Amino acid sequence: MFAQTISLVAVTESETLPGVSTMAVHGGRQPNPYRAVSEPLVMSAPAVFQSTVDLMAFVQARRQGLTEQVEYGRYGNPTVQEAERRLAALEGAEDALLLASGMAAITTTLLALVPSGGHVILTEGVYRRTRQFVVDFLSRLGVTVTLWDWKTPLEAVFRSETALVLAETPTNPYLRVLDLEVLAQYARERGVLTVVDATFATPVNLRPLALGIDLVVHSATKYLGGHHDLLAGVVAGEKALVQRVREALGVWGGVCAPQTASLLSRGLRTLGLRMAQHNRNGQVVAEFLEAHPVVERVWYPGLPSHPDHEVARRQMKGFGGVVSFTVRGGLEATARFVDALQIPLLAASLGGVESLVTLPALASYYHLSSTERLALGIPDNLVRLSLGVEDTADLLTDLAQALKVG
Ligand SMILES: Cc1ncc(COP(=O)(O)O)c(C=O)c1O
């Protein structure tokens, strides 16, 4: 059956690989005992065995890697596994692991793969909690960190004890896009693991594994879930590497609940459709803003004015729904513009069907003074817009009226 073969085909990328929307709908599907089209939600924490003979057969099969079944929810769950197979198919990965949040995916991956005393390279602009985890917590294990500013040659950043590079692309809020092929090749030649947080891209727009990256992580809370109604994280890549993270998860315990996995699988089915509209809205709105006299500057990788436009065009299939821009005026004028918006909701996340808007100066950086924020590259008039899947024309009308008020 077509759907059943998809997860197998996905492992070896070939010309016969189905498109990403087909994969989002059918990837990883397996027959279930209820003949249900939508996979059943299995809530049970432990699995039941019919007898000690049944238990022994299970233990032996698991030891030999002959079964995906698990005996306890911290080690896996049928509904979570179904979402994992779908995610692996989407990433073109051998395996994927679902966790409780994007941060659970990042912290568990780093804890599993970075040895004590090892050196980690983080690209500048990584999510601030990722940076905080490495600087404040991994340092307790003697791990050292270098923040790579993208300009310094890699020879000057890598060390003999470098264990792992964690890159984020596109970044928040300026949507910087890193050339992953160059990084992957340089790291691979030195036996250094590469992990890419591709939350802003999704597998529809960017496939880091196909570019030679070892592992891809996502905050599935964003585009993968897509409806602002769940928290989850995923790490995907080669089976042996994912297995190391899976074993760490069995101890650290930040697992994804089956209910969340079921919601995620439901959201994933429309990922292709949703991303087409996010990409369209992102591009059209970015072009509109760039031409608007009240707007100072726009950052969107789909614009030729973006510093990484060429890399983005080469590497990505679309540029997503996040657009950042500065409006003329200070914090008050920017706040008036944001308050005048009718469609985007004032909220901190991104990647869902509802457009969201945030003023970084009033959100993550509010505790700092204007001057301190500016030193960190966050001016008071910066706006980050996560375009949802609303009609493009309505978003443009709304932005135009709000820019008059601001
Ligand atoms: C790029 C990126 N990575 C990771 C995370 C953390 O994800 P979560 O909130 O699902 O823990 C976020 C959250 O905003 C993010 O933007």
The ligand as an SDF file (V2000), in Angstrom:
LIG
                    3D

 16 16  0  0  0  0  0  0  0  0999 V2000
   13.9080   29.0870   17.1160 C   0  0  0  0  0  0  0  0  0  0  0  0
   13.3430   28.5360   18.3740 C   0  0  0  0  0  0  0  0  0  0  0  0
   13.8450   27.3990   18.8710 N   0  0  0  0  0  0  0  0  0  0  0  0
   13.3590   26.8630   20.0110 C   0  0  0  0  0  0  0  0  0  0  0  0
   12.3550   27.4730   20.7290 C   0  0  0  0  0  0  0  0  0  0  0  0
   11.8360   26.8420   21.9750 C   0  0  0  0  0  0  0  0  0  0  0  0
   10.6640   26.1630   21.6770 O   0  0  0  0  0  0  0  0  0  0  0  0
    9.5020   25.8390   22.7500 P   0  0  0  0  0  0  0  0  0  0  0  0
    8.8790   27.1520   23.1070 O   0  0  0  0  0  0  0  0  0  0  0  0
    8.6050   24.9170   22.0000 O   0  0  0  0  0  0  0  0  0  0  0  0
   10.1690   25.2010   23.9120 O   0  0  0  0  0  0  0  0  0  0  0  0
   11.7970   28.6550   20.2460 C   0  0  0  0  0  0  0  0  0  0  0  0
   10.7130   29.3180   20.9990 C   0  0  0  0  0  0  0  0  0  0  0  0
   10.3390   30.4260   20.7550 O   0  0  0  0  0  0  0  0  0  0  0  0
   12.3050   29.2020   19.0330 C   0  0  0  0  0  0  0  0  0  0  0  0
   11.8070   30.3420   18.5280 O   0  0  0  0  0  0  0  0  0  0  0  0
  1  2  1  0
  2  3  1  0
  2 15  2  0
  3  4  2  0
  4  5  1  0
  5  6  1  0
  5 12  2  0
  6  7  1  0
  7  8  1  0
  8  9  2  0
  8 10  1  0
  8 11  1  0
 12 13  1  0
 12 15  1  0
 13 14  2  0
 15 16  1  0
M  END
$$$$
